[in-house]
Amino acid sequence: MKNYLAKLTLTWPGIALCLFLQRTPMLKSLVEVEFALAPRVLHVAKVFITSAVSLGAYNTVTGATGDFQRTGSLEAVVGQRMAVAIQAERATPRRVEIIGDLPPGIETNQDSNGEVPNGTVLFSGIPSQAGTYPVTLRVLTWGVPRAPIRELDLEFIITLSGPQITQAPVSQRVVAGCSLRLEVELADETGATFQWQRQTAASSVYANIVGATSRVYSVSNVTSEVEGRYRVAVRKNNILTIAPGGNDAPVFVTVQSGPALQVWTDNYFDDPTAEAAGALGNPDGDALPNLLEFVFDLEPQMPETGQIPAISTETIQATPYRVLTFPALRPCAEIQVLAETSDNPGSSQWDQLVDGENGVVIEQTLENFVVKLPLSTRMFTRLRVLVD
């Protein structure tokens, strides 16, 4: 077993409404706007409007209000902004009445007298509750004389959103004996369920992986049996999304055999025998030699700009602690990482820190490797890496 000492030096130390309208033959587009109207403030952002929808006609001898034109969809998703504009082709609504309950979060641009500006009735906002909301728009007065009262029935349909995947899992090449970690990220995990699936070379279909029902799928001490294509089925609000899906590249997991550190070195260096590729080489010039880049699963030729470890304080049961937070360790059968302490950094005698002894707390998760030391104890800390 090779014994490497990995040394880390630690120090403590209100815009106007803008509408572009073409009244004849129809309302063409509503640009992206933010506007303020007394007595309430409404905000409209990123409203992309296609051709207006014709909603019936009315003509009289003395005045013609023409067809209602609706711009924008009455269907929306909870939490996403919506805007719907209603106008008549050959007259302008002046005073209107809204009959029925609008979706929570949606408002109109009518003032306290029921009047609307620019002859356009606007419904806008961010709906906060799913449901179907029937509403009747009644135009009481028009911009033409003696025009009759007209009504328009509207039905707002608000639905819950499905999974919004912000980061799909990616292909990985894993060394036998080390660990595999696949993960998917969502904009909001609330209420979401997960099911990881794998397709092997011997099968043409994806099969559910028993027990793989969290956002992260991990396997320690992998063997060639984990090779294959992977994907995850995410369901939220009864809407199913597959990641990766569509035109996204499939996720391949391949397993390489051989000593993990040597395979890693062969993958990252054109000349694995060069001095810069050695375990204590440091081609990127940061504070981490290649061995620690391997242990922390970092890029050996890309300098780390953040502080490793991150240093903070924490109080545990009224006792103040100094907290050293390292990147997650690469679980690997041939690698052992020890946290050690001494009261003299130049001493040849270093003792291993053990979780639960002398108030020491050591935590290892998929995200971090954390060492917590009581502040009352003056000690120096280092990591020792053992490689089979």
GIVENBEL-V550725 format. One record per pair of residues at least 12 apart in sequence whose C-alpha atoms are under 10 Angstrom apart, sorted by the first residue. I is the first residue (numbers start at 0). J is the second residue. D is the distance in Angstrom with one decimal. If there is no record, write none. Layout:
i,j,d
I,J,D
I,J,D
//
This chain:
i,j,d
0,333,9.1
0,334,9.7
0,385,6.7
0,386,5.6
0,387,4.4
1,334,9.9
1,384,8.5
1,385,5.9
1,386,5.1
1,387,6.2
2,335,9.6
2,383,7.5
2,384,6.3
2,385,4.8
2,386,6.4
2,387,8.7
3,278,8.4
3,279,8.3
3,290,8.4
3,291,9.9
3,336,9.7
3,382,9.1
3,383,6.1
3,384,5.1
3,385,6.0
3,386,7.7
4,279,9.3
4,290,9.7
4,291,10.0
4,336,9.9
4,337,9.8
4,381,8.2
4,382,6.8
4,383,4.7
4,384,6.1
4,385,8.4
5,278,10.0
5,279,8.4
5,287,8.2
5,288,7.7
5,289,9.9
5,290,7.8
5,291,7.0
5,336,9.6
5,381,7.3
5,382,5.7
5,383,5.7
5,384,6.6
5,385,10.0
6,286,8.8
6,287,8.3
6,288,8.9
6,291,9.5
6,380,9.5
6,381,6.4
6,382,6.9
6,383,8.2
7,286,7.1
7,287,7.7
7,288,9.8
7,291,9.9
7,307,8.1
7,308,8.4
7,380,8.9
7,381,6.8
7,382,7.8
8,286,8.3
8,307,9.2
8,308,9.4
8,380,9.5
8,381,8.7
9,306,9.2
9,307,8.4
9,308,7.7
9,309,9.3
9,310,8.6
9,323,9.4
9,379,9.0
9,380,8.6
9,381,9.2
10,308,9.9
10,310,8.5
11,309,9.9
11,310,7.2
11,311,8.7
11,321,9.5
12,310,8.8
12,311,9.7
13,33,7.7
13,34,6.5
13,35,6.0
13,36,9.4
13,40,8.9
13,42,9.6
14,32,8.4
14,33,6.2
14,34,5.3
14,35,6.6
14,36,9.9
14,42,9.9
15,32,8.5
15,33,7.3
15,34,5.0
15,35,6.3
15,36,8.4
16,32,6.8
16,33,6.6
16,34,4.5
16,35,6.8
16,36,8.2
16,42,9.8
16,43,9.7
16,116,9.8
16,117,10.0
17,29,8.6
17,30,7.6
17,31,8.6
17,32,6.5
17,33,8.1
17,34,7.6
18,30,6.6
18,31,8.9
18,32,8.0
18,117,8.9
18,119,9.6
20,117,9.8
20,119,9.8
21,88,9.5
22,68,9.8
22,86,8.8
22,87,8.4
22,88,6.2
22,89,7.5
22,90,9.1
22,91,9.7
23,88,6.8
23,89,7.8
24,88,7.0
24,89,8.9
25,50,8.1
25,51,6.6
25,52,8.8
25,53,8.6
25,66,9.1
25,67,9.3
25,68,6.9
25,69,9.5
25,70,9.7
25,86,8.9
25,87,8.6
25,88,6.2
25,89,9.3
26,48,9.7
26,49,9.5
26,50,7.4
26,51,5.9
26,52,9.0
26,53,10.0
26,67,9.9
26,68,6.8
26,69,8.1
26,70,7.3
26,84,9.2
26,85,9.1
26,86,7.6
26,87,8.9
26,88,7.9
27,48,7.8
27,49,7.1
27,50,5.7
27,51,6.3
27,68,9.7
27,70,8.0
28,46,9.3
28,47,7.8
28,48,5.5
28,49,6.6
28,50,7.2
28,51,8.0
28,70,7.6
28,71,9.3
28,84,9.8
29,45,9.7
29,46,6.9
29,47,7.0
29,48,6.0
29,49,8.8
29,70,7.9
29,71,8.8
29,82,9.4
29,83,9.5
29,84,8.3
30,43,9.6
30,44,8.9
30,45,7.8
30,46,6.6
30,47,7.0
30,48,7.8
31,43,7.1
31,44,5.5
31,45,5.0
31,46,5.4
31,47,7.3
31,48,9.5
32,44,5.7
32,45,7.4
32,46,7.8
33,45,9.3
35,108,9.3
36,108,7.0
36,109,8.7
36,110,8.1
36,115,9.8
36,116,9.0
37,108,8.7
37,109,8.9
37,110,6.7
37,111,8.8
38,108,9.1
38,109,8.9
38,110,6.3
38,111,7.2
39,106,9.1
39,107,9.3
39,108,8.0
39,109,9.1
39,110,8.0
39,111,9.5
40,106,9.5
40,108,8.7
41,105,9.3
41,106,7.5
41,107,8.2
41,108,7.5
41,121,9.8
41,122,9.4
41,123,7.3
41,124,7.1
42,80,9.2
42,82,9.5
42,106,9.9
42,123,7.4
42,124,6.7
42,125,9.3
43,80,7.5
43,81,7.7
43,82,6.9
43,121,10.0
43,122,9.6
43,123,6.5
43,124,6.8
43,125,9.2
44,80,7.2
44,81,8.4
44,82,8.6
44,123,9.5
44,124,9.1
45,80,8.1
45,81,8.8
45,82,9.2
46,71,8.0
46,80,8.2
46,81,7.2
46,82,6.5
46,83,9.0
46,123,9.8
47,70,9.4
47,71,7.7
47,72,9.9
47,81,9.6
47,82,9.0
48,69,9.9
48,70,6.3
48,71,5.6
48,72,8.5
48,82,9.1
48,83,9.0
48,84,9.5
49,70,7.1
49,71,7.3
49,72,9.5
50,68,9.3
50,69,8.8
50,70,7.0
50,71,8.7
51,67,9.3
51,68,5.6
51,69,5.3
51,70,4.6
51,71,7.5
51,72,9.9
51,84,9.1
51,85,9.1
51,86,9.5
52,66,9.4
52,67,8.0
52,68,5.4
52,69,5.0
52,70,6.4
52,71,8.6
52,72,9.6
52,85,9.4
53,65,9.8
53,66,6.1
53,67,5.9
53,68,4.9
53,69,6.7
53,70,9.3
53,86,9.9
53,87,9.2
53,88,9.0
54,66,6.1
54,67,5.1
54,68,6.2
54,69,7.3
54,85,9.7
54,87,9.3
54,151,8.0
54,152,9.4
55,67,6.3
55,68,8.7
55,87,9.8
55,151,8.9
56,68,9.9
56,87,9.0
56,88,9.1
56,149,10.0
57,146,9.6
57,147,9.1
57,149,8.4
58,146,9.0
58,147,9.5
59,145,9.3
59,146,7.7
59,147,8.5
60,145,9.9
60,146,9.6
61,143,9.0
61,144,7.7
61,145,6.8
61,146,7.4
61,147,9.9
62,89,9.2
62,90,8.8
62,141,9.8
62,142,9.9
62,143,6.4
62,144,6.7
62,145,6.7
62,146,5.6
62,147,8.6
63,87,9.8
63,88,9.2
63,89,6.6
63,90,7.2
63,143,8.0
63,144,9.6
63,145,9.6
63,146,7.1
63,147,9.2
64,86,9.9
64,87,6.3
64,88,6.9
64,89,5.2
64,90,4.9
64,91,7.8
64,92,8.9
64,141,8.0
64,142,9.0
64,143,7.9
64,146,7.0
64,147,8.6
64,148,10.0
64,149,9.0
65,86,9.8
65,87,6.1
65,88,5.3
65,89,5.2
65,90,7.0
65,91,10.0
66,86,8.4
66,87,5.5
66,88,5.3
66,89,7.5
66,90,9.2
67,85,6.8
67,86,5.6
67,87,4.2
67,88,6.2
67,89,9.0
67,90,9.4
67,149,9.9
67,150,9.8
67,151,8.1
68,84,8.0
68,85,5.6
68,86,5.1
68,87,5.6
68,88,6.6
68,119,9.8
69,83,6.9
69,84,5.7
69,85,4.6
69,86,6.6
69,87,8.7
69,119,9.9
69,120,9.5
69,121,9.7
69,153,10.0
70,82,8.4
70,83,5.6
70,84,5.0
70,85,6.5
70,86,8.5
70,121,9.4
71,83,4.5
71,84,6.5
71,85,8.9
71,121,9.9
71,122,9.6
72,84,9.2
72,155,8.6
72,156,9.4
73,122,9.5
73,132,9.8
73,153,7.8
73,154,6.7
73,155,4.9
73,156,6.2
73,157,8.2
74,131,9.3
74,154,8.6
74,155,5.9
74,156,4.7
74,157,5.8
74,158,7.8
75,125,8.9
75,126,7.7
75,129,9.0
75,155,8.0
75,156,6.5
75,157,5.0
75,158,6.4
75,159,8.7
75,160,9.3
76,125,8.6
76,126,7.2
76,127,8.6
76,128,8.9
76,129,7.6
76,156,8.5
76,157,5.4
76,158,4.9
76,159,5.5
76,160,5.8
76,161,9.2
77,102,9.8
77,103,9.8
77,104,9.4
77,125,7.1
77,126,5.1
77,127,5.2
77,128,6.1
77,129,6.3
77,130,9.6
77,157,6.4
77,158,6.0
77,159,5.3
77,160,6.4
78,104,9.2
78,124,9.4
78,125,5.6
78,126,5.9
78,127,5.9
78,128,8.5
78,129,9.8
78,157,9.8
78,158,9.7
78,159,8.4
78,160,8.1
79,124,8.5
79,125,5.6
79,126,6.9
79,127,8.7
79,157,10.0
79,159,9.9
79,160,8.9
80,104,9.5
80,105,9.2
80,123,7.5
80,124,5.6
80,125,4.4
80,126,7.1
80,127,9.9
81,104,10.0
81,105,8.3
81,122,8.0
81,123,5.6
81,124,5.8
81,125,6.2
81,126,7.7
82,105,8.7
82,106,9.6
82,107,9.7
82,121,7.0
82,122,5.6
82,123,4.2
82,124,6.7
82,125,8.8
83,107,9.5
83,119,10.0
83,120,8.2
83,121,5.7
83,122,5.1
83,123,6.4
83,124,9.6
84,107,9.7
84,119,6.4
84,120,5.7
84,121,4.5
84,122,6.4
84,123,8.5
85,118,8.8
85,119,5.7
85,120,5.0
85,121,6.4
85,122,8.4
85,136,9.3
85,151,9.6
86,117,9.4
86,118,6.6
86,119,5.0
86,120,6.5
86,121,8.9
87,118,8.2
87,119,8.2
87,120,9.7
87,141,9.7
89,142,9.5
89,143,9.1
90,118,8.0
90,141,6.6
90,142,5.9
90,143,6.4
90,146,9.1
91,115,9.5
91,116,9.5
91,117,7.6
91,118,4.4
91,119,7.2
91,120,9.7
91,138,9.6
91,140,8.8
91,141,5.6
91,142,5.0
91,143,7.6
92,114,8.2
92,115,7.3
92,116,8.8
92,117,8.4
92,118,4.8
92,119,6.8
92,120,7.7
92,137,9.6
92,138,6.2
92,139,7.9
92,140,6.3
92,141,4.6
92,142,6.2
92,143,9.0
92,149,9.9
93,109,9.4
93,113,8.2
93,114,5.4
93,115,5.9
93,116,7.6
93,117,8.4
93,118,6.0
93,119,8.6
93,120,9.2
93,138,7.5
93,139,7.6
93,140,5.4
93,141,5.0
93,142,6.2
93,143,9.6
94,109,8.0
94,110,9.2
94,112,7.5
94,113,5.2
94,114,4.1
94,115,6.3
94,116,9.4
94,118,9.0
94,120,9.5
94,137,8.8
94,138,6.2
94,139,5.5
94,140,5.2
94,141,7.1
94,142,9.5
95,109,7.6
95,110,9.8
95,112,8.8
95,113,5.4
95,114,6.2
95,115,7.4
95,120,8.2
95,136,7.0
95,137,5.6
95,138,4.4
95,139,5.3
95,140,7.1
95,141,9.1
95,148,9.5
95,149,9.6
95,150,9.5
96,109,8.8
96,112,9.5
96,113,6.3
96,114,8.8
96,135,8.2
96,136,6.1
96,137,5.0
96,138,6.4
96,139,7.0
96,140,10.0
96,150,9.3
97,109,9.5
97,113,8.7
97,134,7.0
97,135,6.0
97,136,5.0
97,137,6.3
97,138,8.8
97,150,9.7
97,151,9.9
98,133,8.8
98,134,5.7
98,135,5.0
98,136,6.4
98,137,7.5
98,150,9.9
98,152,9.4
99,132,7.8
99,133,6.6
99,134,4.8
99,135,6.5
99,136,8.9
99,153,9.9
100,132,6.6
100,133,7.4
100,134,6.5
100,135,9.4
100,155,10.0
101,122,8.9
101,126,9.4
101,131,9.5
101,132,6.2
101,133,7.9
101,134,6.9
101,135,10.0
101,154,9.4
101,155,7.8
102,124,9.4
102,125,9.1
102,126,6.1
102,127,7.6
102,128,6.9
102,129,8.0
102,130,7.8
102,131,8.1
102,132,6.2
102,133,9.3
102,134,9.6
102,155,7.3
102,156,8.6
102,157,7.6
103,124,9.0
103,125,8.2
103,126,5.7
103,127,5.7
103,128,6.1
103,129,8.9
103,130,9.8
103,132,9.7
103,157,9.9
104,123,8.3
104,124,5.7
104,125,5.2
104,126,4.6
104,127,5.7
104,128,8.1
105,121,9.9
105,122,6.4
105,123,5.3
105,124,4.6
105,125,6.2
105,126,5.9
105,127,8.6
106,121,8.1
106,122,5.6
106,123,5.6
106,124,6.3
106,125,9.2
106,126,9.6
107,120,7.0
107,121,5.4
107,122,4.6
107,123,6.5
107,124,8.8
108,120,6.5
108,121,5.6
108,122,7.0
108,123,8.3
109,121,8.1
109,122,9.5
113,138,9.7
113,139,9.2
114,138,9.8
114,139,9.5
114,140,9.0
118,141,8.5
118,142,8.1
120,136,9.1
120,138,9.7
126,157,7.2
126,158,9.3
126,159,9.9
127,157,8.7
127,158,9.7
127,159,9.2
128,157,7.1
128,158,7.9
128,159,8.0
129,155,9.9
129,156,7.6
129,157,4.7
129,158,4.8
129,159,5.9
129,160,9.5
130,155,8.1
130,156,6.1
130,157,5.2
130,158,6.5
130,159,8.9
131,154,6.8
131,155,5.7
131,156,4.7
131,157,6.3
131,158,8.6
132,153,8.3
132,154,5.5
132,155,5.0
132,156,6.4
132,157,8.1
133,152,7.3
133,153,5.8
133,154,4.3
133,155,6.3
133,156,8.6
134,151,8.5
134,152,6.0
134,153,5.1
134,154,6.0
134,155,7.6
135,150,6.6
135,151,5.6
135,152,4.5
135,153,5.9
135,154,8.4
136,149,8.3
136,150,5.5
136,151,5.0
136,152,6.3
136,153,7.4
137,149,5.7
137,150,4.3
137,151,6.4
137,152,8.7
138,150,6.2
138,151,8.4
158,236,9.2
159,235,8.8
159,236,6.4
159,237,9.2
159,238,9.1
160,235,7.6
160,236,6.8
160,237,9.4
160,238,7.9
161,187,9.8
161,190,9.9
161,191,8.7
161,233,8.9
161,234,7.1
161,235,5.1
161,236,5.9
161,237,7.4
161,238,5.1
161,239,7.1
161,240,7.7
162,184,9.8
162,185,6.8
162,186,7.8
162,187,7.7
162,188,7.8
162,189,9.5
162,190,9.4
162,191,7.1
162,192,9.4
162,232,10.0
162,233,6.6
162,234,6.5
162,235,5.5
162,236,8.2
162,237,9.5
162,238,7.2
162,239,7.4
162,240,6.5
162,241,9.4
163,184,8.6
163,185,5.5
163,186,5.6
163,187,7.2
163,188,8.8
163,233,9.4
163,235,9.2
163,240,8.5
164,183,7.3
164,184,5.9
164,185,4.4
164,186,6.3
164,187,8.7
164,188,9.5
164,233,8.9
164,240,8.5
164,241,9.3
164,242,7.8
164,243,9.4
165,183,7.9
165,184,5.5
165,185,5.3
165,186,6.0
165,187,9.4
166,182,8.3
166,183,5.7
166,184,4.9
166,185,7.0
166,186,9.1
166,242,8.8
166,243,9.2
167,181,9.1
167,182,7.2
167,183,5.0
167,184,6.6
167,185,8.8
167,230,8.9
167,231,8.8
167,241,9.4
167,242,5.7
167,243,5.8
167,244,9.0
167,247,8.9
167,248,9.9
167,250,9.2
168,180,9.3
168,181,5.8
168,182,5.3
168,183,5.4
168,184,8.4
168,215,9.3
168,216,9.9
168,229,8.5
168,230,7.5
168,231,8.3
168,242,7.2
168,243,6.9
168,248,9.9
168,249,9.0
168,250,6.8
168,251,9.8
169,181,7.3
169,182,8.2
169,183,9.0
169,229,9.2
169,230,9.4
169,242,9.8
169,243,8.4
169,248,8.4
169,249,7.9
169,250,5.4
169,251,7.7
169,252,8.9
170,228,8.7
170,229,8.6
170,248,8.7
170,249,7.5
170,250,4.4
170,251,4.7
170,252,5.8
170,253,8.4
171,226,9.9
171,250,7.7
171,251,6.4
171,252,5.0
171,253,6.6
171,254,8.7
172,226,9.3
172,251,8.1
172,252,5.8
172,253,4.9
172,254,5.9
172,255,7.2
173,220,9.9
173,221,7.8
173,222,9.2
173,223,9.5
173,225,9.7
173,226,9.3
173,252,7.3
173,253,6.2
173,254,4.9
173,255,6.1
173,256,8.8
173,259,8.9
173,262,9.5
173,263,9.4
174,220,8.9
174,221,7.6
174,222,8.4
174,223,9.4
174,253,8.5
174,254,5.5
174,255,4.7
174,256,6.0
174,257,7.3
174,258,7.9
174,259,5.6
174,260,8.9
174,261,9.8
174,262,7.2
174,263,8.0
174,331,8.7
175,219,9.6
175,220,6.7
175,221,5.3
175,222,5.3
175,223,7.1
175,225,9.9
175,253,9.5
175,254,5.9
175,255,5.7
175,256,5.2
175,257,7.1
175,258,8.2
175,259,7.2
175,262,9.8
175,331,8.6
175,332,9.0
176,218,10.0
176,219,7.4
176,220,4.0
176,221,5.1
176,222,6.6
176,223,9.7
176,254,9.4
176,255,9.4
176,256,8.4
176,257,9.0
176,258,8.7
176,259,7.5
176,330,8.4
176,331,5.6
176,332,5.4
176,333,7.6
176,334,9.9
177,218,8.6
177,219,6.2
177,220,4.8
177,221,5.8
177,222,8.7
177,254,9.5
177,255,10.0
177,258,9.9
177,259,7.2
177,329,7.2
177,330,5.6
177,331,4.0
177,332,6.3
177,333,8.4
177,334,9.1
178,217,7.1
178,218,5.5
178,219,4.2
178,220,5.4
178,221,5.8
178,222,9.4
178,329,7.1
178,330,5.6
178,331,6.5
178,332,9.1
179,216,7.9
179,217,5.3
179,218,5.0
179,219,6.4
179,220,8.2
179,221,6.9
179,222,10.0
179,225,8.8
179,252,8.6
179,253,10.0
179,254,9.5
179,329,9.5
179,330,9.0
180,215,6.9
180,216,5.8
180,217,4.3
180,218,6.7
180,219,8.6
180,365,8.7
181,195,9.4
181,214,8.5
181,215,5.8
181,216,5.1
181,217,6.2
181,218,9.1
181,229,8.9
181,230,9.3
181,231,9.5
181,250,9.4
181,252,9.5
182,195,9.7
182,213,8.8
182,214,5.8
182,215,4.3
182,216,6.1
182,217,8.4
182,230,9.8
182,231,8.8
183,213,9.3
183,214,5.8
183,215,6.7
183,216,9.0
183,230,9.5
183,231,7.8
183,233,9.2
183,242,7.8
183,243,9.3
184,214,7.2
184,215,8.9
185,214,8.9
185,233,9.4
187,235,9.8
188,214,8.8
188,233,9.8
188,235,8.5
189,235,8.2
189,236,9.8
190,234,8.5
190,235,6.0
190,236,7.3
190,237,9.8
191,213,9.5
191,214,9.3
191,233,6.7
191,234,5.6
191,235,4.6
191,236,7.7
191,237,9.2
191,238,9.6
191,239,9.7
192,212,7.1
192,213,7.3
192,214,8.2
192,232,8.2
192,233,5.7
192,234,5.3
192,235,6.6
192,236,9.7
192,237,9.8
192,239,9.5
193,211,7.7
193,212,4.8
193,213,5.4
193,214,6.3
193,215,9.1
193,216,9.9
193,231,6.6
193,232,5.7
193,233,4.7
193,234,6.6
193,235,9.2
193,239,9.9
193,240,9.9
193,241,9.8
194,206,9.9
194,207,6.7
194,208,7.4
194,209,8.7
194,210,8.3
194,211,5.9
194,212,4.6
194,213,7.1
194,214,8.5
194,216,9.4
194,230,8.6
194,231,5.5
194,232,5.1
194,233,6.6
194,234,8.7
194,241,9.6
195,207,6.1
195,208,5.8
195,209,8.4
195,210,8.7
195,211,5.5
195,212,6.4
195,213,8.2
195,214,8.8
195,215,9.0
195,216,7.3
195,229,7.2
195,230,5.9
195,231,4.2
195,232,6.3
195,233,8.7
195,241,9.7
195,242,9.6
196,208,5.3
196,209,8.9
196,211,8.2
196,212,9.8
196,228,8.3
196,229,5.7
196,230,5.4
196,231,5.9
196,232,7.6
197,225,8.8
197,226,8.9
197,227,6.4
197,228,5.5
197,229,4.5
197,230,6.6
197,231,8.7
197,250,9.6
197,251,9.7
197,252,9.8
198,226,8.9
198,227,5.6
198,228,5.0
198,229,6.4
198,230,8.7
198,251,9.6
199,224,9.0
199,225,8.6
199,226,7.1
199,227,4.7
199,228,6.5
199,229,8.9
200,226,8.5
200,227,6.6
200,228,8.5
201,227,9.5
202,227,9.8
204,228,10.0
205,227,9.9
205,228,8.2
205,229,7.9
205,230,8.2
205,231,10.0
206,229,9.5
206,230,9.8
207,229,9.9
207,230,9.6
207,231,9.1
207,232,9.3
208,229,9.8
208,231,9.8
211,231,9.3
212,231,9.0
212,232,9.3
212,233,9.5
213,231,9.6
213,233,9.7
214,231,8.7
214,233,8.9
215,231,9.8
215,365,9.3
216,231,9.3
217,365,9.0
218,330,9.7
219,329,9.7
219,330,6.8
219,331,7.7
219,332,9.0
220,330,7.6
220,331,6.5
220,332,6.6
220,333,10.0
221,254,7.8
221,255,9.8
221,331,9.1
221,332,9.7
222,253,9.7
222,254,6.9
222,255,8.8
222,256,8.6
223,252,9.7
223,253,7.7
223,254,5.6
223,255,7.9
223,256,8.4
224,253,9.6
224,254,8.6
225,252,7.3
225,253,7.8
225,254,7.6
226,251,7.6
226,252,5.1
226,253,5.0
226,254,6.2
226,255,9.9
227,250,8.4
227,251,5.9
227,252,5.5
227,253,6.9
227,254,9.5
228,249,6.9
228,250,5.5
228,251,4.7
228,252,6.4
228,253,9.1
229,242,9.1
229,243,8.7
229,249,7.4
229,250,5.3
229,251,6.4
229,252,7.5
230,242,5.7
230,243,6.0
230,244,8.3
230,249,7.7
230,250,6.7
230,251,9.3
231,243,7.4
231,244,9.4
232,244,9.7
258,332,9.7
258,333,7.7
258,386,9.7
258,387,8.6
259,293,9.2
259,331,7.6
259,332,8.8
259,333,7.3
259,334,8.7
259,386,9.6
259,387,9.8
260,278,8.5
260,289,9.7
260,290,8.0
260,293,7.2
260,294,9.0
260,331,9.6
260,333,8.6
260,334,8.7
260,386,8.4
260,387,9.7
261,276,10.0
261,277,9.7
261,278,9.5
263,293,7.4
263,296,9.8
263,299,10.0
264,276,6.7
264,277,8.1
264,278,8.7
264,289,8.7
264,290,9.6
264,293,8.7
264,299,9.2
267,298,8.3
267,299,7.5
267,300,8.2
268,299,9.0
268,300,9.0
275,288,9.5
275,289,8.5
275,299,10.0
276,288,9.6
276,289,7.2
276,290,9.6
276,299,8.9
276,300,9.9
277,289,6.9
277,290,8.1
278,290,4.8
278,291,8.4
278,292,9.4
278,293,8.9
279,291,8.6
280,299,9.2
281,299,7.4
281,300,8.1
281,302,9.4
282,299,7.0
282,300,5.9
282,301,8.6
282,302,8.8
283,298,9.0
283,299,6.5
283,300,4.7
283,301,5.6
283,302,5.1
283,303,8.5
284,299,9.4
284,300,8.4
284,301,8.7
284,302,6.5
284,303,9.1
285,299,9.3
285,300,9.3
285,301,8.4
285,302,5.2
285,303,6.1
285,304,7.8
285,305,10.0
286,302,8.4
286,303,7.8
286,304,9.3
286,306,9.1
286,307,8.4
287,299,8.5
287,302,8.6
287,303,8.1
287,307,8.8
290,384,8.2
290,386,9.6
291,328,9.3
291,329,9.9
291,336,10.0
291,382,9.6
291,384,8.3
292,329,9.9
293,328,8.9
293,329,7.5
293,334,10.0
294,326,9.0
294,327,8.4
294,328,5.7
294,329,5.3
294,330,8.2
294,331,8.8
294,334,7.9
294,335,9.3
294,336,8.4
294,384,8.5
295,325,8.1
295,326,5.7
295,327,5.9
295,328,5.0
295,329,5.9
295,330,9.5
295,367,9.4
295,368,9.4
296,326,8.3
296,327,7.9
296,328,7.2
296,329,6.1
296,330,9.8
297,326,9.0
297,329,9.8
306,324,9.7
306,325,9.2
307,323,8.5
307,324,7.5
307,325,6.0
307,326,7.7
308,322,9.1
308,323,5.6
308,324,5.1
308,325,4.7
308,326,7.7
308,368,9.4
308,369,8.9
308,370,9.7
309,322,8.0
309,323,5.8
309,324,5.0
309,325,6.7
309,326,9.1
309,369,9.5
310,322,5.7
310,323,5.0
310,324,6.5
310,325,9.2
310,370,10.0
310,371,9.9
311,323,6.8
311,324,8.2
311,371,9.5
312,371,8.7
312,372,9.4
312,373,9.6
312,374,8.7
313,371,8.5
313,372,9.7
313,373,9.4
313,374,9.7
314,373,9.2
314,374,9.8
315,358,9.9
315,371,9.8
315,373,9.2
318,358,9.4
318,373,7.1
318,374,8.1
318,375,8.7
319,371,9.7
319,372,8.6
319,373,6.1
319,374,5.8
319,375,7.9
320,358,9.3
320,359,9.1
320,360,9.4
320,370,9.7
320,371,6.1
320,372,5.3
320,373,4.4
320,374,5.0
320,375,8.2
320,376,9.5
321,370,8.3
321,371,5.7
321,372,5.3
321,373,6.2
321,374,5.8
321,375,9.5
321,376,9.9
322,360,9.2
322,361,9.8
322,369,7.0
322,370,5.9
322,371,4.5
322,372,6.5
322,373,8.8
322,374,9.4
323,361,9.7
323,367,10.0
323,368,8.4
323,369,5.7
323,370,5.1
323,371,6.3
323,372,8.3
323,380,9.6
324,362,9.4
324,363,10.0
324,366,10.0
324,367,6.6
324,368,6.0
324,369,4.6
324,370,6.6
324,371,8.6
325,363,9.6
325,366,9.1
325,367,5.8
325,368,5.0
325,369,6.0
325,370,8.3
326,363,9.7
326,364,9.6
326,365,9.2
326,366,6.9
326,367,4.8
326,368,5.9
326,369,8.5
327,363,7.2
327,364,6.8
327,365,6.0
327,366,5.1
327,367,3.9
327,368,5.1
327,369,8.7
328,363,7.8
328,364,8.4
328,365,8.0
328,366,8.6
328,367,7.2
328,368,6.4
329,365,9.1
330,365,9.5
331,386,9.8
332,386,9.2
332,387,8.6
333,385,8.0
333,386,5.7
333,387,5.0
334,384,7.0
334,385,5.8
334,386,4.9
334,387,6.7
335,383,8.2
335,384,5.7
335,385,4.9
335,386,6.6
335,387,8.6
336,382,6.7
336,383,5.7
336,384,4.6
336,385,6.3
336,386,8.9
337,350,9.7
337,351,6.7
337,352,7.6
337,353,9.1
337,381,8.3
337,382,5.6
337,383,5.0
337,384,6.4
337,385,8.1
338,350,8.5
338,351,5.9
338,352,5.5
338,353,8.1
338,354,10.0
338,361,8.9
338,370,8.0
338,380,6.9
338,381,5.9
338,382,4.7
338,383,6.4
338,384,9.0
339,351,4.2
339,352,5.2
339,353,8.8
339,378,9.8
339,379,8.2
339,380,5.6
339,381,5.4
339,382,6.1
339,383,7.1
340,352,6.5
340,377,9.8
340,378,6.2
340,379,5.4
340,380,4.5
340,381,6.4
340,382,8.9
341,377,9.0
341,378,5.7
341,379,5.3
341,380,6.7
341,381,8.7
342,376,9.4
342,377,6.8
342,378,4.8
342,379,5.8
342,380,8.9
343,377,9.8
343,378,7.6
343,379,6.9
343,380,9.8
344,378,8.8
344,379,6.2
344,380,8.4
344,381,9.1
345,379,10.0
349,379,9.3
349,380,8.9
349,381,8.9
350,380,9.5
351,380,9.5
351,381,9.5
351,382,9.4
351,383,9.3
352,370,8.9
352,372,9.5
352,380,8.8
352,381,9.8
352,382,10.0
353,370,9.8
354,370,8.7
354,371,9.1
357,372,8.9
357,373,8.6
357,376,9.4
358,371,8.5
358,372,7.0
358,373,6.5
358,376,9.5
359,371,5.9
359,372,5.3
359,373,6.9
360,372,6.8
360,373,9.0
//
